[in-house]
Amino acid sequence: MVSIDHVAHKILTYIPYVLVLIDMRYEGVKCGKDGSVDNHMEMGKKLLAAGQLADALSHFHAAVDGDPKNYIAYYRRATVFLAMGKSKSALPDLSRVIELKPDFTSARLQRGNLLLKQGKLDEAESDFKKVLNSNPSNKEEKEATSQLAKADELQRLVAEAHRSYGSKDYLTAAAQLEAIIETCVWDVTSREMRAECFIQMGEMGKAISDLKALSKLKNDNTQAFYKLSTIYYNLGDHEMSLNEVRECLKLDPDHQQCFKHYKQVKKLNKQIQSAEEHIREQRFEEAVSKYEAVMKTEPNVPQFSALAKERICHALSQAQQGARAVSVCSEVLQSDPENVNVLKDRAQAYVQNEQYEEAIKDYETAAKHNENDHEIKEGLEKAQRLLKQSQRRDYYKILGVKRTAQKKEIIRAYRKLAQQWHPDNFQDPEEKKKAEKKFIDIAQAKEVLTDPEMRTKFDHGEDPMDPESQQGPFHGGFHGFQGFNPFGSGPFNFKFSYN
């Protein structure tokens, strides 16, 4: 049996060897770690030179994590961030480099340039001055001197811009801020001021451009989104207004201004969408009601009233309500005389009212602004045909019915007139002859307007009974009535010798 003392002695003899192994393993880890940082630095450098920025960045991340005091690793990572256009991420790394190695002039010069672009002129000047006081290379000295002079000039421009803005000279302030922003491209304060100048000047497109840039330059910039939404709203663009105010509420769901504005825009947007859906479904009266509600919801923004009236004009013209359509369309055209859509709708309404000359004028005006619109061309040709036709005979007028009359109404009017102008009702030869002609016109009008194909042709300016263009059923005179009774009870009880 093996004694306990013997086992203990054996274990103790192995302890020195175990300690040596542990020490060797520890040293290996240290060496491996240092080697790993060097490897990441080398690989990152090669990938950066090859333009593989994302992969290079991964290696420099690893190098920084492996050695948080390696200023070169921070500097390399900042270089990649700058190459990727991520200046916000580069700036903390450059500051860390300067913290670890204050005499690293290249890092300080680069940080000064970034601060200058951000409009932080005092901090930029401080960096440029420290570069000049730290034995820089000729190239660094030249660049720092130039940038310092530029920063001094920008300081002067900033002071002038603030004075101009304070005195409400927005045009001058905007020009001065333009010069500042050319260099200080990420300067939030200058862009905010210039956006406000543009708003005051009524240059909303330029204001929108600056505000969109500000929404990216400044984190959680709810005010930029709110201003964008209100500008779009006042321009009559309810959809863009809704998009921007939603962005504001994503950042701050409790933002009072944005929430109040959101409720208004959402209500208006819903009404407009509903109205447009009614138009697509040809429920024109409901569309008119919805757009009238739009004008009540927002009576203070002219663009929404103009939009509502324009679409009411369209709905009424599509609903064959010519008189109402002409009135509303004319109101829109007083303030917007070159509105092609409204000109087309009013022209269509004029056609419905049989005011063909007015319709032709509107189509011709519309064509001047949009020569390639086939609807204008077709509408103009139709109005011209109808005008020519109206100067001859109009089957609707003969029967005394509207162009929108249904078949039953047409037959009822026809029977009444046929009975009134039946030639047997007249004894005097001249009156009988006149009645015969009138009776033929009445019968032809009924025939055309109760036949869908012939009516369509007539509505497009063609006369199906015109001997020059059509061989209609009554072509050749009154012989076409042989055996036809307008009352549906057999042949006429009189004979004509109408040749």
Phi, psi and omega in degrees: 000136182280132181280156179296322181298321180296318179296315180299319179298320180297315181298317182296328179290337180272344185301315180301320180295319179297318180297321178297316180298316179299317180296319179295320180295320180297316180295325179296320179298315180299315180295319180297321181297311179299319179296323180297315179300314179299319179297316179297320179296316182294315180294319178299320180296316181294317181293324177297316179296329180275356179083010179270077192292317182298317179292320178299318181299320179301319180291321180289328172302313181296322180294318179295319179295324181286330181214086185298351180252014180273097186295330179295322178298318178296319183294317178297318181295321177299320179299319178294316179304317180295319179296331179272000180079019182255071184293327180299324180282330182289324187300313178298325179293319178295321178296323178292323177300313182294325177295318181283327182218086186301335183268014179279090188294326181297318179293319180293322179294317179295320178296320177301318179296320179293317179297324177297316180295330178279356181080011177272075192291321180297315181293323179295314179301320180300316179295317182296321179293321179291326176298315182293336181265013185235035179052059182284166173289166180303318180296315180293321179297317180297315181294317181296320179297315181297315183291326178295318178296321179295319180297320177298318179295321179293324176302317179296316181296321180298316179298318179295319181297319178295322178295316180296318180295318180298328179269010178064025174270075190292329180296313179294317180300318180298320179294319179293319178293328176300316179296324179292314186290338175303325177263312183270069188293339181252020183280105184295314184299314181295321179292320178299317180293318180293322177301318179294323176300314181297321178298314180295330180274353182081012179270072189292326178299318179290323178297317179299318180300315180292319182293324177295320176296320181295326180296339178263326183288327186245125181295143176053044184275074181297326183294323178296316179294322179296315179296319177301316181297317181291324178295311178301321180298313181290343174273355179089010180263085186291329182290314177294323178300317180294320178300314185290320181290332174294323177298321178299314183288336174296321180284323182213094182299341182261011181294114188296312181298314182294321182292318179297316180293322180301315181299320180293313182293319181297317179299313181295316180299319180296319179296317181293316179298320179296317179298317181293326177294320177298320179296316179299327180271006179062030173260075195289322180295322177293324177296319178299316180298319180295318180289332173293325176293325177302316181294331177283323180294320180226085180276351189259356178250106185304328183298323181286325175295319179296316178300314182299315181293323178298317181284330174295318176305314181295314182299317181293322179293324178289332180276007179064028177257074189302313185297313179295320181297315181301319181297311182290316180300319181297323178297318179295317184289342176296323180262344182220071188294346182254017180287104187297318182298318180290322176300318179295316181294320180291323177300318179297319178294322177298321177298317178299327179274002181063028175260073191291324180295319177295320178298317180299318179299316180294318179296320180293320177296317179297321181296331179295330183262345179208087186290337188264006181281112184291333178295322178295315181299312180295317180297319180296315179298319179296314180299321179294320177295316181294324177297314179297318180295319182295337178281350175256265179224147183236113185296330177293317180292324179301317180272350179071036179239162178280163179293341180266005185299142176278167184299318180300318180295322179294315180294321179296315178296320180299313183297321180296315181287323179297321178293321181293321186254018176300127184303333180294345179281355185237134181257324180294129184305317182293316180295322179297319180296319179295319180295322179301314180296317180296320182296320177298316179300318180296315181293319178294320178299316178297318182296317181291313189281346176261355176258114186305318182293312181293324180295319178299316178300315181296319180296338178262015172094005178259143178257107181297343181261006180281116182301335183284336183238339183224149171257075184287173183293343181252011178296129181106008174100201190280353178299341178296346181269004181308121177077012183251127179247121182298344180260001175075028184229034176112182183289160175301150176263027174216162182238145178245149171242054186265105182243000000 
